[in-house]
Amino acid sequence: MVVLRDPLEWRLGRVTGIEPGADGVVRVMHVLTTRGMLTLTMAADHEIDRETRAKSLAVLKRATVVSNIKSIHALAVRVADEPDLVPQLLVAITDLDSLWSQFKIEDDSVLSSLVKLNATNDYDTGLPAEVRGLITASKAIADQVTLKGADLIDMSYIQNKFLGSQIPADDSGKSYSRLPEIPLPTFDGDLRDWVTFRNSFKSLLDKWPNLSDTDKIYYLVGCLKGDAAEAVRGIPLSGDNYHLVWSTLTGLIVRV
């Protein structure tokens, strides 16, 4: 008689036959239970060891991916109190889809190993939903703070953050209780639109002396489409790279 473990119960079975392997050790067992005949395959010790190592590696890789996703989610949560983190979040958020793909690969590997080891009870069934929830929440926060402003920018944001006593001299007599929404130009790499785009963008943003390069690059990249957006796609959104983006766009025009 043998005792068999199902996910929800233990049950008895009677061995009706065995088949030894080439090494003389029993590898196949035929067991009669109240639910019918079962054929069980016993893995060799070295196969169990190999599968155990494979499971441990997959668990470690999965944990690393989950840690990265949690870090991005933590960054997203901080944005409400630390708006200067927005550019960093918008860069990090682009990694979430690939991280989710990596998570599914490693999670499937873990489950596959557990099945082979007859240890499916050890599988964390709630983890995929938890990770997917973190990704969804992070993307939702990023969407809330993303400018709808490749096409439109509310200049009152700039007023509230930067104006104060820094009102441009030529407009010092005007009221700045509320600046109008001013559409930013867009650029898709067409040579015919380059000069107009460059001059319009700089006239709208560069006149504010306290507007940081970090904010400028955020707005600039948001105005790019098509070939222009593709040309600067790999450049990190940081203030140090603001002039690099302009240089890259200029190089694109020269090549055209």
Beta strands, then each sheet from edge to edge (+ up, - down):
strand 1: 2-5
strand 2: 10-20
strand 3: 26-33
strand 4: 36-41
strand 5: 153-154
strand 6: 181-182
sheet 1: 1+ 2- 3+ 4-
sheet 2: 5+ 6-
end
